[in-house]
Structures are given as C-alpha cells and as structure tokens.
Amino acid sequence: MMTKMTIRKQTSHLNQLLVVFATILTAILAGIGIGEKKVAAYTMTDDGYALVTNGNDFNQAVTTDKKPYVRAANDLYYGGATTVNANLTLDMAGYTFYESSTTSAPLYVTGAYSITVMNMNQVIKTAGVTTGAENCKAADGITSTTGYAHGYYGFIWVASGNAVVTYQNCIWQFAATVTNTQPFYSVGPNAFQFSGTNTFTCGTDQELQEGDGFTILDGTTSFIEQAGLGTYNSCDDTGASWNLTVNAGATLNWTSNRTGFLMYTTSPVTWTINGNLNLTNTAAACNDLWYGSSSTATITVGSSGSLNVNTYAPLFDTDISTVTFSAASGSYIDIRNNLATGQLVSGVVATSDTFSITNPSYARFAAGAGAVFGTSTNFKMTATNAHRLNVYSDMAQASNTLSKRGVATGVFSNDYVTLFDTATPSTYTTTDMSAIKAGKVIEFSAAKGLSITTLPTALTWQASLNDINALASNGETITIARTAGNIMPIAIYDDRDIGAYGWSLSVASNSLVPLVYNGNVIDATGQTLFDSSSALLTQTGDALFQTTFAENAGIQAQVSNKMKAGTFTGTLTWTINDTIS
C-alpha cells in the first residue's frame, strides 16, 4: 500500500510537470511576448507593424494578408519579387533584402498604390565579394542560400500604373565593379519621392533611372553615378514626361562621372527647383544635359531655389525644340561648362526659346570657350533689376574685364547690340560689348544695399592719476589715447546704384567717462563721425568703404585729475544713416 501510494504521488507530480510543460509550449507557439502578438507566421507589434523574420513571412504579410505596415527583424531573402497590391509602409530597420538574381526586385507593383520604404540598407556586407552574390538565409529563414542585394529593377519594380514610391532614410550603395545596380525603374509619372537622408550609388553598366522623374520632399538626397561603361545615360524616360521637383528646404546632390546624357528623352522635361539642386559631372567630356529630338525643357528656379550645375558639357542641346529657363527674384544660379572648347548653349537657338532672370541674389554663367551663351544670334536673355554685371576673361575670375553697376536691366542678345541697358544713350561702349562677347564668366548680383560690415568690438583706455597730473592742472580735462594695439577699424558696404548712394555714420555713448571725437563730446543723442564723401575713407571695389583709426585718433576718452580711481564701462551705439535725397 505504501508502494501504491508512492506511485500515485509520483504520477501526480508527473501530471503537474506535463501541464507546466504544455503551458510553456503553448505560450511559445502562441508567440506570447512583450509588445508582440502571434498572427499566422509573423508577429504584430504594438505600433501596428507585422514583424517578419524571413522571406516567406514577408511575402505572406505583403501579398496575401496585405498588411499596411511591415517591419524586418533581420536580413531577408525571397526568390522572386513580392507583389504589392495595397498601400504599404515597409521599415527595413537597417537590414538588407536579398534576391535570387539581379533581374528581379524585392517588391513588384502594378497598381496606383502608395509605398514607403524606410531605413533600407542595400549594400554588400561580405568582405571580398565583388560580384554581388553573398551567402544568406533562405526564404524559410533556416537553410542557407546565396542572394543579391541589388538588381536591374532596383528595390521596387514599378511595372505600370501610377504608384508613388517614397524612400526615407535609405541606402543603396555598390562599387563600380558590381553589375546591375540601377536603383530606379518605373512606368508612370513621378514614381519616386525622397524624404530624410538618402544615398543611392550605382555602378557602371546601367542607368540611374528608367522612369519619369524624382521629387525631393525634404532632407538631403544624394545620387552618385560611377564611371566605367560611362556612355550610359543617367535617365531614360518611359512615359509622357520627365519631372524633377526639389521642394523648398530640400537638397538633391547629384554627381556623375559618365559621358552619357543626363536625360535622354523625346518627352517634355520639367524642373521645378524651390530647394537646392547641386549637379556635378566630372567626366572630362560628357554629352549635353538634355537630349531629345522633339522634347521641350522647362527649368523654373523659385525665389528660395538654388541651382548649381558644374559640368564639362553644354546646358542645352539645340535638338530640344523649346527651352524655357526662368529664375525668380531672390534665387541663386551658378551654371558652368568647364570644357575648354565648350559653351552653355550649343548650335542654333530656336526663336521660341526664352531665358530670363529676375533680380536673383546671384547668377553666374561660365564657359571655357568664352561667348558663354554660344554664337546663335537668336539667343536673348531678359534680366530684370539685376543691378550689377561683372565679366571675366578667365574661368578663375582673376581678370575682371567689365564691371557695370545700376544698368544691368534689359535684354542681352548674342548680336551684342541690345544689351543690359535701357538707358538712352547707351552706357555700354563698343569696348564693353567686346568684353562681354569674349568673356568666359558673366556674373550678375542683386544689390545687397547699405550695411556696417566692420566695427571695433571694444575700446579701452587706461591712465593713472600721476599721468594725468603731469599733463593737466587742477580740474583741467585732457584726452588720452586708447591702450596699445586698440585700433578702431570701420567698414561700410554700399552697393546701391552709382550716383544714388549716400550715408553717414553716427555713434552715441552712455559712458560715465566722457568720450570725444574731434573735440566734441559724444552723448546719448549721438554724433556724426563722417559720411560717404569723407577723405578718411578708402574705397575697395565699388562697394566697400573702409578706414582705421590708430590708438591716438578717432574716439578718445576725456579725463581730469578730479576723477576718482576705478574701472568705468559704457556702451557705444552705432547707426548708419541713409542720406539719399
């Protein structure tokens, strides 16, 4: 009986152990954990993401279950493009997605869906790998296989429709030796948008994009095209138009070392630059930026826009039927063709082409061959209120051959007859016209106006009563020089129209120790030191007026032997007065 009782007790313990084990096993299978709930083969996070650990789970979450939010828990592999048939936000969380070949893509879309990819990190991680194939986990997340982090169709293959793809804080970066690294492929207008910080570096054997353009929403995005088989164009259009938009505050840095065209298209090209576009091509002799036998090119730089183009090629090829370039007031323009035999416009310009700048903060046009805008007499550029014009005979701008101020308003023409001048008679001489025609850099700048650019940061004096007694009788006041090295530099900038400028500089003081200038006490109401006609001033260029007072000149302190010993401080208030009548 004792034995029987013991057996029952052991059986009871065993049942308890089995129950506990079953409970633990059930918990594991149910995916019970902090912030996660098991659904099918993946877990759901508290913030609504399907957290996937392998390619099969990823494909199910996206294609079958149409989850709107998916997040990678590690590197993923799937041997074929996953079809997107609903709106999707994919957070790769810094991980890499591998494919079975370089002629596919992780995602494939044909519908008009909104797709956002965040924190993508498409790079080769294996040291020594140069062809692109790497060892990785297979689609089941358990067995091993080889995969590619890049492909001909990029990360998302937009095969048709009007899908909008947004990349946010993403990296696509491959060496020049790696083939099939084209990051963008789409059929449909404005398929790709960018937010945050993004870098896309492609190899040598494919375009940057086959598609219809880019929109930089915010942040800084960089496109880097490497050399090698450099005759490939940067972009080939696949639709009815090719559009580039850079929003205010956003930046696109686009660099290339290819000799192909930036844009090869027969469709209209439109650039709208309200942020910063920095386009650089370092290839020693590259094709024109645009090519297309029937396309139009429209570039609009808004008031907050900055367009910097630095290449070895013309800005426009005259195969384009109509070119419209406009820069709003306040914009910044810098366009250079560094080729020694190059100009900004090649061939015969159409009469329908228009080129205008409206009071930009700065505009520079440069070409290595001179005659910056080419030789076609059809070319004309309208400049409105571009107050200053400088021409240089060299690309380094060391030799200034013409400087005009207050007259750079009007129409510039390659016949060099009608120039930036609405005055009668013309203020441009034959020599001026020759300088413009031969110049390699033509530079416009809007007037900055009147301002104080340099003032002394502090004025100091020091004297002992013995020193004062030696120079002054009882109660007599004397002036003393500032301390050694305490010079008094002043610079005024004024680039308003010649003949119209005029100003005076005054200073007020609340010092307990009287301060004087030219024997006159400076009080709280202020005293004029000098004006724009003063012989004290040295003029640098046509806008900077400077003078420097030594320690024993300019503002001095007035003291007497009746003063108490101590340290005294005060404030000087400087005012620049506009005296234009």
C-alpha positions as CSV (number, residue, x, y, z in Angstrom):
1,M,0.0,0.0,0.0
2,M,2.9,2.3,0.7
3,T,4.2,1.4,-2.7
4,K,0.8,2.2,-4.3
5,M,0.6,5.5,-2.5
6,T,4.1,6.4,-3.7
7,I,3.2,5.6,-7.3
8,R,0.1,7.8,-7.1
9,K,2.2,10.7,-5.7
10,Q,4.8,10.3,-8.5
11,T,2.0,10.2,-11.1
12,S,0.6,13.4,-9.6
13,H,4.0,15.1,-9.9
14,L,4.3,13.9,-13.5
15,N,0.9,15.2,-14.4
16,Q,1.9,18.6,-13.0
17,L,5.1,18.6,-14.9
18,L,3.3,17.8,-18.1
19,V,0.8,20.5,-17.5
20,V,3.6,23.1,-16.9
21,F,5.5,21.9,-20.0
22,A,2.3,22.1,-22.1
23,T,1.6,25.6,-20.8
24,I,5.1,26.7,-21.7
25,L,4.9,25.1,-25.1
26,T,1.6,26.7,-25.7
27,A,2.9,30.1,-24.7
28,I,5.8,29.7,-27.1
29,L,3.6,28.6,-30.0
30,A,1.2,31.4,-29.3
31,G,4.0,33.9,-29.6
32,I,3.2,35.4,-26.2
33,G,5.8,38.2,-25.5
34,I,6.2,41.8,-24.6
35,G,4.7,44.1,-27.4
36,E,4.0,41.2,-29.8
37,K,1.1,39.0,-30.7
38,K,1.4,36.0,-33.0
39,V,-0.6,36.2,-36.3
40,A,0.0,33.4,-38.8
41,A,3.8,33.1,-39.3
42,Y,4.7,36.6,-38.1
43,T,4.1,38.7,-35.0
44,M,2.3,42.0,-34.7
45,T,4.0,44.8,-32.7
46,D,2.2,47.3,-30.5
47,D,2.7,50.1,-33.1
48,G,0.8,48.0,-35.7
49,Y,3.7,46.5,-37.8
50,A,3.9,42.9,-39.0
51,L,7.4,41.9,-37.7
52,V,8.8,39.4,-40.2
53,T,11.9,37.2,-39.7
54,N,12.1,35.5,-43.1
55,G,11.2,35.9,-46.8
56,N,8.2,33.6,-46.7
57,D,6.6,35.5,-43.8
58,F,7.4,38.8,-45.7
59,N,5.7,37.6,-48.8
60,Q,2.6,36.4,-46.9
61,A,2.3,39.7,-44.9
62,V,2.6,41.8,-48.0
63,T,0.9,39.9,-50.8
64,T,-1.6,37.6,-49.1
65,D,-2.5,39.4,-45.9
66,K,-2.0,42.9,-47.4
67,K,-0.6,44.3,-44.2
68,P,-0.2,48.1,-44.4
69,Y,2.8,48.2,-42.1
70,V,5.7,45.6,-42.3
71,R,9.0,45.7,-40.4
72,A,12.1,43.5,-40.9
73,A,13.5,41.8,-37.8
74,N,16.7,40.8,-39.7
75,D,18.1,40.4,-43.2
76,L,15.6,38.9,-45.6
77,Y,15.7,36.7,-48.7
78,Y,12.9,35.8,-51.2
79,G,13.5,34.2,-54.5
80,G,11.2,36.3,-56.6
81,A,9.5,39.7,-56.5
82,T,6.8,40.1,-53.9
83,T,3.7,41.6,-55.4
84,V,2.3,44.7,-53.7
85,N,-1.4,45.1,-54.2
86,A,-2.2,47.6,-51.4
87,N,-0.7,50.6,-49.8
88,L,2.4,49.7,-47.9
89,T,4.9,51.1,-45.4
90,L,8.0,48.9,-45.1
91,D,10.5,49.5,-42.4
92,M,13.7,47.6,-43.2
93,A,15.1,48.7,-39.8
94,G,18.7,48.9,-41.3
95,Y,18.6,45.4,-42.7
96,T,19.3,44.2,-46.2
97,F,16.9,42.3,-48.6
98,Y,18.4,39.7,-50.9
99,E,17.0,38.3,-54.2
100,S,17.8,35.2,-56.1
101,S,19.0,37.1,-59.2
102,T,19.9,40.6,-60.4
103,T,17.0,40.7,-62.8
104,S,14.3,40.9,-60.1
105,A,13.5,43.2,-57.2
106,P,12.2,42.7,-53.6
107,L,8.9,44.4,-54.5
108,Y,6.8,44.5,-57.7
109,V,3.9,46.8,-58.2
110,T,1.4,47.5,-61.0
111,G,-1.4,49.4,-59.2
112,A,-1.8,53.0,-58.1
113,Y,-0.5,52.4,-54.6
114,S,1.4,54.5,-52.1
115,I,4.6,52.7,-51.0
116,T,7.0,54.0,-48.4
117,V,10.3,52.2,-47.7
118,M,12.2,53.3,-44.6
119,N,15.7,52.5,-43.3
120,M,16.7,50.3,-46.2
121,N,20.4,49.3,-46.3
122,Q,21.2,47.7,-49.6
123,V,24.9,47.1,-49.6
124,I,27.4,44.2,-50.0
125,K,28.2,43.1,-46.5
126,T,30.6,40.3,-47.2
127,A,34.3,41.3,-47.3
128,G,36.0,40.4,-50.5
129,V,32.8,39.9,-52.5
130,T,32.9,42.0,-55.8
131,T,30.3,40.3,-58.0
132,G,27.4,40.8,-55.6
133,A,26.4,37.2,-54.7
134,E,26.5,36.6,-50.9
135,N,25.7,33.8,-48.5
136,C,22.4,34.4,-46.6
137,K,19.5,32.7,-45.0
138,A,16.9,31.3,-47.5
139,A,13.3,32.2,-47.6
140,D,12.5,29.9,-44.7
141,G,15.0,31.7,-42.5
142,I,16.7,28.4,-41.6
143,T,18.5,26.9,-44.5
144,S,21.3,28.8,-46.4
145,T,21.5,30.1,-50.0
146,T,23.1,32.8,-52.0
147,G,21.5,36.1,-52.8
148,Y,21.9,39.6,-54.3
149,A,21.3,42.9,-52.5
150,H,20.9,44.7,-55.8
151,G,19.2,44.2,-59.2
152,Y,18.4,45.8,-62.5
153,Y,15.0,47.0,-61.3
154,G,16.1,48.5,-58.0
155,F,14.3,47.8,-54.8
156,I,10.9,48.4,-56.1
157,W,9.9,47.4,-59.7
158,V,7.1,49.8,-60.7
159,A,5.9,47.9,-63.8
160,S,2.9,50.0,-64.6
161,G,0.2,52.3,-63.2
162,N,0.7,55.4,-61.1
163,A,2.3,54.0,-57.9
164,V,4.1,56.6,-55.8
165,V,7.2,55.3,-54.0
166,T,8.8,57.2,-51.2
167,Y,12.3,56.4,-49.9
168,Q,13.0,57.6,-46.4
169,N,16.5,57.4,-44.8
170,C,17.6,54.7,-47.3
171,I,21.0,53.5,-48.6
172,W,21.7,51.8,-51.9
173,Q,25.4,51.7,-52.3
174,F,27.6,49.5,-54.6
175,A,31.1,49.6,-56.0
176,A,31.7,50.3,-59.7
177,T,32.7,46.6,-60.2
178,V,29.2,45.4,-59.4
179,T,26.8,45.0,-62.3
180,N,23.0,45.5,-62.4
181,T,22.9,48.2,-59.7
182,Q,20.3,50.5,-61.3
183,P,18.3,51.7,-58.3
184,F,15.1,53.1,-60.0
185,Y,12.7,51.6,-62.6
186,S,9.2,52.8,-63.1
187,V,6.5,53.3,-65.7
188,G,4.3,56.1,-64.5
189,P,4.7,59.8,-63.7
190,N,6.6,61.0,-60.6
191,A,7.1,57.5,-59.3
192,F,9.9,58.2,-56.8
193,Q,9.9,60.6,-53.8
194,F,12.6,61.1,-51.1
195,S,12.4,62.2,-47.5
196,G,15.1,62.4,-44.9
197,T,18.7,61.4,-45.7
198,N,19.2,59.1,-48.6
199,T,22.2,57.9,-50.7
200,F,21.9,55.9,-53.9
201,T,25.2,54.9,-55.5
202,C,25.0,52.9,-58.7
203,G,27.7,51.0,-60.7
204,T,28.7,51.4,-64.3
205,D,26.6,49.3,-66.6
206,Q,23.1,50.7,-66.2
207,E,21.2,54.0,-65.9
208,L,20.4,55.6,-62.6
209,Q,16.8,55.5,-63.6
210,E,14.5,54.3,-66.3
211,G,11.4,56.3,-65.4
212,D,9.7,59.6,-65.2
213,G,11.4,61.6,-62.6
214,F,12.1,62.4,-58.9
215,T,10.6,64.6,-56.2
216,I,12.7,65.6,-53.2
217,L,10.3,66.2,-50.5
218,D,12.7,67.2,-47.7
219,G,16.1,66.5,-46.2
220,T,19.1,65.7,-48.3
221,T,19.2,63.0,-51.1
222,S,22.4,62.1,-53.0
223,F,22.6,60.3,-56.3
224,I,26.1,59.1,-57.3
225,E,26.9,57.6,-60.7
226,Q,30.2,55.9,-61.1
227,A,32.3,55.8,-64.3
228,G,33.3,52.6,-66.2
229,L,30.9,52.0,-69.0
230,G,30.2,55.6,-68.8
231,T,28.3,56.2,-72.0
232,Y,25.1,55.1,-70.3
233,N,22.6,58.0,-69.9
234,S,21.7,58.9,-66.3
235,C,18.0,58.7,-67.1
236,D,15.8,57.4,-69.9
237,D,12.2,58.3,-69.8
238,T,9.5,55.6,-70.0
239,G,6.4,57.8,-70.1
240,A,4.8,61.0,-71.3
241,S,7.1,63.4,-69.4
242,W,10.1,63.5,-67.1
243,N,9.9,65.8,-64.0
244,L,12.3,66.8,-61.3
245,T,11.0,68.7,-58.3
246,V,13.0,69.9,-55.3
247,N,10.9,71.3,-52.5
248,A,11.9,74.4,-50.5
249,G,14.4,73.4,-47.8
250,A,15.3,70.1,-49.5
251,T,18.6,69.3,-51.3
252,L,19.5,67.0,-54.1
253,N,23.2,66.3,-54.6
254,W,23.6,64.6,-58.0
255,T,27.1,63.7,-59.1
256,S,28.3,61.7,-62.1
257,N,31.4,60.6,-63.9
258,R,29.7,59.4,-67.0
259,T,29.9,60.8,-70.6
260,G,26.3,60.0,-71.4
261,F,23.4,62.4,-71.4
262,L,21.8,63.3,-68.1
263,M,18.4,62.9,-69.7
264,Y,17.6,61.1,-72.9
265,T,14.0,61.7,-73.9
266,T,11.6,62.7,-76.6
267,S,9.1,63.8,-73.9
268,P,8.9,67.1,-72.2
269,V,11.3,67.7,-69.3
270,T,10.3,70.0,-66.4
271,W,12.5,71.0,-63.5
272,T,10.9,72.9,-60.6
273,I,13.6,74.0,-58.1
274,N,12.5,75.6,-54.9
275,G,15.2,74.0,-52.8
276,N,18.8,73.2,-53.7
277,L,19.9,71.2,-56.7
278,N,23.7,70.6,-57.0
279,L,24.5,68.8,-60.2
280,T,28.1,67.9,-61.0
281,N,29.6,65.8,-63.8
282,T,33.3,65.3,-63.6
283,A,33.7,63.4,-66.9
284,A,36.2,65.3,-69.0
285,A,33.9,65.4,-72.0
286,C,30.3,64.4,-71.4
287,N,27.2,64.9,-73.5
288,D,24.7,67.7,-73.1
289,L,22.4,67.6,-70.1
290,W,19.4,67.0,-72.2
291,Y,18.9,65.3,-75.5
292,G,15.7,64.8,-77.4
293,S,14.7,65.5,-80.9
294,S,11.2,66.7,-80.1
295,S,11.1,67.4,-76.4
296,T,10.7,70.7,-74.5
297,A,12.8,71.6,-71.5
298,T,11.4,74.0,-68.8
299,I,13.5,75.0,-65.8
300,T,12.0,77.1,-63.1
301,V,14.0,78.2,-60.1
302,G,11.8,79.7,-57.4
303,S,12.7,82.5,-55.0
304,S,14.0,80.1,-52.4
305,G,15.7,77.9,-55.1
306,S,19.4,77.3,-55.7
307,L,20.6,75.7,-59.0
308,N,24.3,74.7,-59.2
309,V,25.4,73.0,-62.4
310,N,29.1,72.2,-62.8
311,T,29.9,70.0,-65.9
312,Y,32.0,69.6,-69.0
313,A,29.1,70.0,-71.3
314,P,26.5,72.5,-72.7
315,L,23.5,73.1,-70.6
316,F,21.2,72.8,-73.6
317,D,21.4,70.9,-76.9
318,T,19.6,72.6,-79.7
319,D,17.8,69.4,-80.6
320,I,15.4,70.4,-77.9
321,S,12.6,72.3,-79.7
322,T,11.7,74.8,-77.0
323,V,13.7,75.8,-73.9
324,T,12.3,77.9,-71.1
325,F,14.6,79.0,-68.3
326,S,13.4,81.4,-65.6
327,A,14.9,82.4,-62.2
328,A,12.7,84.3,-59.7
329,S,13.8,87.2,-57.5
330,G,16.0,86.0,-54.7
331,S,17.1,82.8,-56.4
332,Y,20.7,81.6,-56.7
333,I,22.1,80.4,-60.1
334,D,25.6,79.0,-60.9
335,I,26.0,77.2,-64.2
336,R,29.4,76.2,-65.6
337,N,30.7,74.3,-68.6
338,N,34.4,73.7,-67.8
339,L,35.2,72.3,-71.2
340,A,37.9,74.5,-72.8
341,T,36.0,74.4,-76.1
342,G,32.6,74.5,-74.5
343,Q,29.7,76.9,-74.2
344,L,26.4,76.8,-72.3
345,V,24.2,76.6,-75.4
346,S,25.3,74.6,-78.5
347,G,24.1,75.1,-82.0
348,V,21.4,77.4,-83.4
349,V,18.9,78.6,-80.8
350,A,15.2,78.5,-81.7
351,T,13.3,81.8,-81.6
352,S,10.8,80.1,-79.3
353,D,13.5,79.6,-76.6
354,T,13.3,82.0,-73.6
355,F,15.9,82.7,-70.9
356,S,15.2,85.1,-68.1
357,I,16.4,86.1,-64.7
358,T,14.5,88.4,-62.3
359,N,16.7,90.1,-59.7
360,P,18.4,86.9,-58.4
361,S,20.5,87.1,-55.3
362,Y,23.3,85.8,-57.5
363,A,23.6,84.4,-61.1
364,R,26.8,83.2,-62.7
365,F,27.1,81.7,-66.2
366,A,30.6,80.4,-67.3
367,A,32.0,78.5,-70.3
368,G,35.6,77.6,-71.1
369,A,35.4,78.8,-74.7
370,G,34.0,82.2,-74.0
371,A,30.9,83.6,-75.8
372,V,29.2,82.0,-72.8
373,F,25.7,81.6,-74.4
374,G,27.0,80.4,-77.8
375,T,27.0,82.2,-81.0
376,S,23.5,81.9,-82.2
377,T,22.0,85.4,-82.8
378,N,18.6,84.1,-81.8
379,F,19.7,83.8,-78.2
380,K,18.3,86.5,-75.9
381,M,18.1,86.7,-72.1
382,T,16.0,89.1,-70.2
383,A,17.4,90.4,-66.9
384,T,15.2,92.5,-64.7
385,N,16.7,94.6,-61.9
386,A,20.0,92.6,-61.9
387,H,21.7,95.7,-60.6
388,R,25.3,94.6,-61.1
389,L,27.2,93.0,-64.0
390,N,30.7,91.7,-64.0
391,V,32.5,90.0,-66.9
392,Y,35.8,88.0,-66.5
393,S,38.1,86.8,-69.3
394,D,39.1,83.6,-67.3
395,M,37.2,80.8,-65.5
396,A,39.0,81.5,-62.3
397,Q,37.7,85.1,-62.3
398,A,41.1,86.6,-61.8
399,S,40.7,89.1,-64.6
400,N,37.7,91.4,-64.4
401,T,37.3,92.9,-67.9
402,L,34.0,94.7,-67.3
403,S,32.1,95.9,-64.2
404,K,28.7,97.7,-64.5
405,R,26.5,98.9,-61.7
406,G,23.0,100.0,-61.8
407,V,22.5,99.4,-65.5
408,A,22.1,95.6,-65.8
409,T,18.5,95.7,-66.7
410,G,17.2,94.9,-70.1
411,V,17.9,92.3,-72.8
412,F,21.1,90.5,-73.6
413,S,21.5,89.3,-77.1
414,N,24.2,87.4,-78.9
415,D,24.3,90.0,-81.6
416,Y,25.9,92.3,-78.8
417,V,23.8,95.2,-79.9
418,T,20.9,95.1,-77.5
419,L,22.4,94.6,-74.1
420,F,21.5,95.0,-70.4
421,D,20.7,98.6,-70.9
422,T,17.5,100.6,-71.1
423,A,19.2,104.0,-70.9
424,T,19.4,106.4,-73.8
425,P,22.1,106.9,-74.9
426,S,23.5,103.5,-74.1
427,T,26.0,103.3,-71.2
428,Y,27.7,100.3,-73.0
429,T,30.5,101.2,-75.2
430,T,31.9,99.1,-78.1
431,T,34.7,98.0,-75.7
432,D,32.1,96.9,-73.2
433,M,30.4,94.8,-75.9
434,S,33.7,93.2,-76.9
435,A,34.4,92.3,-73.3
436,I,31.1,90.6,-72.9
437,K,31.5,88.7,-76.2
438,A,34.9,87.4,-75.3
439,G,34.2,86.8,-71.6
440,K,34.2,83.3,-70.1
441,V,32.2,84.3,-67.0
442,I,29.2,86.6,-66.9
443,E,28.1,87.3,-63.3
444,F,25.0,89.1,-62.0
445,S,24.2,90.1,-58.5
446,A,21.4,91.9,-56.9
447,A,22.4,94.9,-54.7
448,K,22.9,94.0,-51.1
449,G,22.2,97.5,-50.0
450,L,23.7,99.6,-47.2
451,S,25.3,98.0,-44.1
452,I,28.0,98.2,-41.5
453,T,30.4,95.3,-42.0
454,T,33.2,96.1,-39.5
455,L,33.2,97.9,-36.2
456,P,35.6,97.8,-33.2
457,T,34.4,95.2,-30.7
458,A,35.8,97.2,-27.7
459,L,37.5,100.5,-27.0
460,T,39.8,100.7,-23.9
461,W,41.7,103.4,-22.1
462,Q,44.0,103.3,-19.1
463,A,45.7,106.1,-17.2
464,S,47.0,106.8,-13.6
465,L,46.3,110.0,-11.7
466,N,50.1,110.6,-11.7
467,D,50.0,110.6,-15.5
468,I,47.0,112.9,-15.6
469,N,48.6,115.4,-13.1
470,A,51.7,115.5,-15.2
471,L,49.6,116.7,-18.2
472,A,46.8,118.8,-16.6
473,S,46.5,121.4,-13.9
474,N,43.9,121.2,-11.2
475,G,40.5,120.4,-12.7
476,E,41.6,120.7,-16.3
477,T,40.4,118.0,-18.8
478,I,42.6,116.2,-21.3
479,T,42.0,113.4,-23.8
480,I,44.1,110.3,-23.7
481,A,44.8,107.7,-26.4
482,R,43.4,104.2,-26.3
483,T,45.6,101.4,-25.0
484,A,48.3,100.0,-27.2
485,G,47.0,97.9,-30.0
486,N,43.4,99.1,-29.6
487,I,42.9,100.3,-33.1
488,M,39.5,101.4,-34.4
489,P,38.6,99.7,-37.8
490,I,35.3,100.7,-39.6
491,A,33.9,99.3,-42.9
492,I,30.7,100.2,-44.6
493,Y,29.2,98.3,-47.6
494,D,27.1,100.1,-50.1
495,D,26.4,98.6,-53.5
496,R,23.3,100.7,-54.4
497,D,23.2,102.3,-57.8
498,I,26.1,104.6,-58.6
499,G,25.1,108.3,-58.2
500,A,22.3,107.4,-55.8
501,Y,24.2,106.3,-52.7
502,G,24.9,108.5,-49.7
503,W,25.3,107.8,-46.0
504,S,26.7,109.0,-42.7
505,L,27.9,107.1,-39.6
506,S,27.0,108.3,-36.1
507,V,27.7,107.0,-32.6
508,A,26.0,107.5,-29.2
509,S,27.5,106.9,-25.8
510,N,26.3,106.3,-22.2
511,S,29.8,106.2,-20.7
512,L,30.4,107.8,-17.3
513,V,33.7,108.9,-18.6
514,P,33.1,111.4,-21.4
515,L,34.1,110.3,-24.9
516,V,35.0,112.7,-27.6
517,Y,35.5,112.8,-31.3
518,N,37.3,115.7,-33.0
519,G,37.0,117.6,-29.6
520,N,33.2,117.1,-29.4
521,V,31.7,115.1,-26.6
522,I,29.7,112.0,-27.7
523,D,26.4,111.9,-25.7
524,A,23.3,109.8,-25.7
525,T,21.8,111.7,-28.7
526,G,24.7,110.7,-30.9
527,Q,27.3,112.5,-33.0
528,T,28.2,112.0,-36.7
529,L,31.7,110.7,-37.3
530,F,31.9,111.0,-41.1
531,D,29.8,110.5,-44.2
532,S,30.3,108.7,-47.6
533,S,32.2,111.6,-49.0
534,S,34.9,111.7,-46.3
535,A,38.5,111.8,-47.2
536,L,39.1,109.4,-44.4
537,L,37.7,106.5,-46.4
538,T,39.5,104.2,-48.7
539,Q,37.2,102.5,-51.3
540,T,37.8,98.9,-52.3
541,G,36.0,97.9,-55.5
542,D,32.8,99.9,-55.9
543,A,31.0,98.9,-52.7
544,L,33.3,98.7,-49.7
545,F,34.4,101.8,-47.8
546,Q,37.0,101.5,-45.0
547,T,39.0,103.4,-42.5
548,T,41.1,102.6,-39.5
549,F,41.9,104.9,-36.6
550,A,45.2,104.4,-34.7
551,E,45.2,104.4,-30.9
552,N,45.6,108.2,-30.7
553,A,42.9,109.0,-33.3
554,G,39.2,108.5,-33.6
555,I,37.2,108.3,-30.3
556,Q,39.2,109.3,-27.3
557,A,38.5,109.4,-23.5
558,Q,38.3,112.8,-21.7
559,V,39.7,112.7,-18.1
560,S,40.8,115.1,-15.3
561,N,42.7,114.8,-12.0
562,K,39.4,115.3,-10.2
563,M,38.2,111.8,-11.2
564,K,38.0,109.0,-8.7
565,A,40.2,106.0,-9.3
566,G,38.3,103.0,-10.7
567,T,37.1,101.0,-13.7
568,F,34.4,102.5,-15.8
569,T,32.4,100.8,-18.6
570,G,29.9,102.1,-21.1
571,T,28.1,101.2,-24.4
572,L,28.5,102.7,-27.8
573,T,25.6,102.6,-30.2
574,W,26.4,102.8,-33.9
575,T,24.0,104.0,-36.5
576,I,24.3,104.0,-40.3
577,N,22.1,106.8,-41.8
578,D,20.8,106.6,-45.3
579,T,21.2,110.1,-46.8
580,I,19.9,109.5,-50.3
581,S,17.8,112.5,-51.2
